[in-house]
Amino acid sequence: MFRTFKIQIKKGHRMYDYFQNISILTNNLFNTINYYYRQIISGFENDFNNENQIEVLNNINEYLT
């Protein structure tokens, strides 16, 4: 079982900029992963006929091999 809690840090806090930056980077990573996932799934359904799907596959092959 997991527990979570929320801490609000206001703009005047010395750690605000750090956490703001981490939140933005985390959101960007989440969106990129979802984009890659959607391109791969739709590519398997449609035989990778889209330029974006082919680019994603090439990126994955390049960085994982």
C-alpha positions as CSV (number, residue, x, y, z in Angstrom):
1,M,0.0,0.0,0.0
2,F,1.3,3.4,-0.9
3,R,0.7,6.7,0.8
4,T,1.1,10.1,-0.7
5,F,1.0,13.6,0.6
6,K,1.1,17.1,-0.8
7,I,3.5,19.9,0.1
8,Q,2.8,23.3,-1.4
9,I,5.9,25.5,-1.9
10,K,5.2,29.2,-2.5
11,K,7.1,31.4,-5.0
12,G,9.1,33.0,-2.2
13,H,10.6,29.7,-1.0
14,R,14.3,29.1,-1.8
15,M,13.5,25.7,-3.3
16,Y,10.7,26.9,-5.5
17,D,12.7,27.3,-8.8
18,Y,14.3,23.9,-8.4
19,F,11.0,22.1,-7.9
20,Q,9.3,24.2,-10.7
21,N,12.1,23.1,-13.1
22,I,11.9,19.4,-12.0
23,S,8.1,19.5,-12.5
24,I,8.4,20.9,-16.1
25,L,11.1,18.3,-17.0
26,T,9.0,15.5,-15.6
27,N,5.9,16.6,-17.5
28,N,8.0,16.8,-20.7
29,L,9.4,13.3,-20.2
30,F,5.9,11.9,-19.5
31,N,4.5,13.5,-22.7
32,T,7.5,12.2,-24.8
33,I,7.0,8.7,-23.6
34,N,3.3,8.8,-24.3
35,Y,4.0,10.1,-27.8
36,Y,6.5,7.3,-28.5
37,Y,4.1,4.7,-27.1
38,R,1.2,5.9,-29.3
39,Q,3.4,5.9,-32.4
40,I,4.6,2.3,-31.8
41,I,1.1,1.0,-31.0
42,S,-0.5,2.6,-34.0
43,G,2.5,1.5,-36.2
44,F,1.9,-2.1,-35.3
45,E,-1.7,-1.7,-36.2
46,N,-1.0,0.1,-39.6
47,D,2.3,-1.5,-40.7
48,F,4.4,1.7,-39.9
49,N,3.3,3.7,-42.9
50,N,3.6,7.1,-41.2
51,E,6.8,9.2,-41.2
52,N,6.5,9.8,-37.4
53,Q,6.1,6.1,-36.7
54,I,9.2,5.3,-38.8
55,E,11.2,8.1,-37.1
56,V,10.2,6.8,-33.6
57,L,11.3,3.2,-34.5
58,N,14.6,4.5,-35.9
59,N,15.2,6.4,-32.7
60,I,14.5,3.4,-30.6
61,N,16.7,1.2,-32.7
62,E,19.5,3.7,-32.6
63,Y,19.5,4.3,-28.8
64,L,18.8,0.8,-27.7
65,T,21.3,-1.1,-29.8
